[in-house]
Amino acid sequence: MACVLGRHPQAEPELPCTFKKFRLSQIQVKFVLVTKDHTERALPPLKKALEKALRPTIRAWAFAPRSAIILNQALARKHGLIDTTS
């Protein structure tokens, strides 16, 4: 993201063309934490702690208030976020 914003001009040539065309005002950012051995019932307090820890970052970048997500392995597989063959 910093490269797209022009904060690291030395890395700009390495960016794919599609990244250079991003309009950051149109991008929705999500922070996703996948836990290994937690049940779905154990996720809400972890989500609350993650949201609290990320609050300064979310505010500074003007991301949506619910930008932090926490999933266990089963949910991450269901949403296609981790390899289903392992």
C-alpha positions as CSV (number, residue, x, y, z in Angstrom):
1,M,0.0,0.0,0.0
2,A,2.9,2.4,0.8
3,C,4.3,1.8,-2.7
4,V,0.9,2.6,-4.3
5,L,0.8,5.8,-2.2
6,G,4.3,6.8,-3.6
7,R,6.0,6.5,-0.2
8,H,8.6,4.0,-1.6
9,P,9.5,5.2,-5.1
10,Q,12.4,2.8,-5.3
11,A,10.0,-0.1,-5.3
12,E,7.6,1.4,-7.8
13,P,9.1,-0.4,-10.8
14,E,8.5,-3.8,-9.0
15,L,4.7,-3.2,-8.7
16,P,2.5,-5.0,-11.2
17,C,0.5,-2.8,-13.5
18,T,-2.7,-3.7,-11.8
19,F,-1.4,-2.5,-8.5
20,K,-0.4,0.9,-10.1
21,K,-4.0,1.3,-11.2
22,F,-5.5,0.9,-7.7
23,R,-7.7,3.7,-6.4
24,L,-7.1,3.4,-2.7
25,S,-10.3,5.2,-2.0
26,Q,-12.2,2.3,-3.6
27,I,-10.4,-0.5,-1.8
28,Q,-11.8,-2.3,1.3
29,V,-9.1,-3.6,3.7
30,K,-9.7,-6.6,6.0
31,F,-7.3,-7.8,8.7
32,V,-7.9,-11.6,9.0
33,L,-6.4,-13.7,11.8
34,V,-6.7,-17.4,11.5
35,T,-6.3,-19.4,14.7
36,K,-5.3,-23.0,14.7
37,D,-7.1,-24.8,17.6
38,H,-10.0,-22.6,18.6
39,T,-13.7,-23.4,18.5
40,E,-16.2,-20.9,17.0
41,R,-17.4,-20.1,20.5
42,A,-13.9,-19.0,21.5
43,L,-13.6,-16.5,18.7
44,P,-15.7,-13.5,19.9
45,P,-13.4,-12.5,22.8
46,L,-10.4,-12.9,20.5
47,K,-12.1,-10.7,17.9
48,K,-12.7,-8.1,20.5
49,A,-9.1,-8.1,21.5
50,L,-7.9,-8.0,17.9
51,E,-10.2,-5.0,17.2
52,K,-8.9,-3.2,20.2
53,A,-5.3,-3.8,19.2
54,L,-5.9,-2.7,15.6
55,R,-8.1,0.3,16.5
56,P,-5.3,2.9,16.1
57,T,-4.4,1.5,12.7
58,I,-8.0,1.3,11.5
59,R,-8.6,4.9,12.6
60,A,-5.3,6.2,11.1
61,W,-6.0,4.6,7.7
62,A,-9.8,5.4,7.9
63,F,-10.7,1.7,7.3
64,A,-14.2,0.4,8.1
65,P,-14.7,-0.1,11.9
66,R,-15.3,-3.8,11.4
67,S,-12.1,-4.4,9.4
68,A,-10.8,-7.1,11.8
69,I,-11.9,-10.7,11.3
70,I,-10.8,-13.7,13.3
71,L,-11.5,-17.3,12.0
72,N,-10.6,-20.7,13.1
73,Q,-9.1,-23.2,10.6
74,A,-12.5,-24.7,9.7
75,L,-14.0,-21.3,8.9
76,A,-10.9,-20.2,7.0
77,R,-11.1,-23.3,4.8
78,K,-14.8,-22.7,4.2
79,H,-14.0,-19.2,3.0
80,G,-11.1,-20.4,0.8
81,L,-8.5,-18.6,2.8
82,I,-6.3,-21.6,3.5
83,D,-5.4,-24.7,1.5
84,T,-8.0,-27.4,1.8
85,T,-5.6,-30.2,0.8
86,S,-3.5,-30.0,4.0
